[in-house]
């Protein structure tokens, strides 16, 4: 036993009340205060909670509070698996229900004879959310057969909410990982009309959007995951009354889902009224208020080039042509002389320059462009729902930002 853990378990005992005071939990004070600033604040100083060594968590349910406590001691929490559904449609018991005392990684692994490799969307979604995997985390697999995911998804969402409420960031990220893994297992047919999972997804979306806040500068991570999942499976979900009712009510969820759908649609090759493919002829720059048709950022963060730096906003937009010989074949980023940009070079500030190359001998012409922001990114990191991208610039945020920012593009064979 480490000296730090020995100190934790020799500290005072604190009582936690849940379910309106009907459920009681007891936990070592230092275990609680070492991982949650709100709990630390409540249990120090002249507060009533500090003198009574008791905290009332109101209506939080006992299962969610128990999972939080389990995480604080173990670094992981026990969670239920999706419920198998028999051919008749009634839930059946899992033959291998995980033991609460087993490790988290072990409980996540379904029996090998009932599993197949997960589809690539799992890895795309993980990179899309910038959610790191746990050390030693097992590869998630897709379960064969029909499963009801509703209760399992809602359980993790509640843990996420409680962790956010009490600022336990490691628990919040673990709950987000579990939600990511579960959503990645779901086949589109499992959310189509007549499936209980359609109702479960909508219930999850309602809970998430009722209990998380809209953030001005970036998307809230769990909102981002849910809206992306719904948009990715919109064709299957759109025929369900559950989604139709929720979309009809409006609100942030509708805005976020439509934004995801717009991102995907805007990255398909554009045709002119004559039916001829439109190509990118140039990239332009605008300063000031956000223009309507600026380049979108694929990961859901701001498309403003100098986001978070407090400078005058800088936006990029695309110009189009239906003449193949006027189309861009490659975009190049370089650091140059901002006072003397070369002809055909776009200066975007801080000596950053973008060159639109046009090579008539190259038949693959650029048809769609976007921005891609992240900590470290390659073309393979782009979510599969956006289709295949064929090229990307170097980091256009080089030398002034910790985050990478690229221009990425799609091409089509000119005729």
URLINCOR-V431760 format. One line per field, one symbol per residue. ss: DSSP state (H for helix, E for strand, - for the rest). psi: psi as a letter, one per 20 degrees, with the letter a starting at -180 (. if undefined). Layout:
ss: ???
psi: ???
This chain:
ss: --HHHHHHH---EEEEEEHHH-EEEEEEHHHHH---HHHHHH-----HHHHH-EEE-----HHHHHHHHHHHHH--------EEE-----E------------HHHHH---HHHEEE---HHHHHHHHH-----------EEE---EE-HHHHHHHHHHHHHHHH---HHHHHHHHHHHHHHHHH--HHHH----HHHHHHHHHHHHHHHH---------HHHHHHHHHHHH-HHHH---HHHHHHHHH--HHHHHHHHHHHHHHH----E-----E-EEEEEEEEE------E--E----------------EEEEEEEE--HHH---EEEEEE---------EEE----EEEEEE------EEEEEEEEEEE----HHH--HHH----EE-----------EEEEEEEEEE--
psi: pqhghhggijrqpqppprlkihppqpqpghgghiioghhgghjqbjqghghilppojcjpqhgghhhgggghhhjrqqqqrqoqprhiiqqrqphlpqphirqghhiiorphikqqqqqihghghghhiloqqqpjpqpqqppqapqoigggghghhggggghghjlnhhgghghhghgggghihpqhhijrpiphhghggggggggghhjrqppgirppghgggghggghhkhhhhhiqhggggghhiaahhgggghgghhgghijqppqrhiiqpprphrprqqqbqoqhkrpqphjjaqjpgkpiijrpppqqrqqqqjohijqqiqpppqoaoihmqqpjpppjqkjpqppopoohiphoqpiqqrqoqahpqrhiipphijapqirqrroijpjjqhqqpqpqqqrqpq.
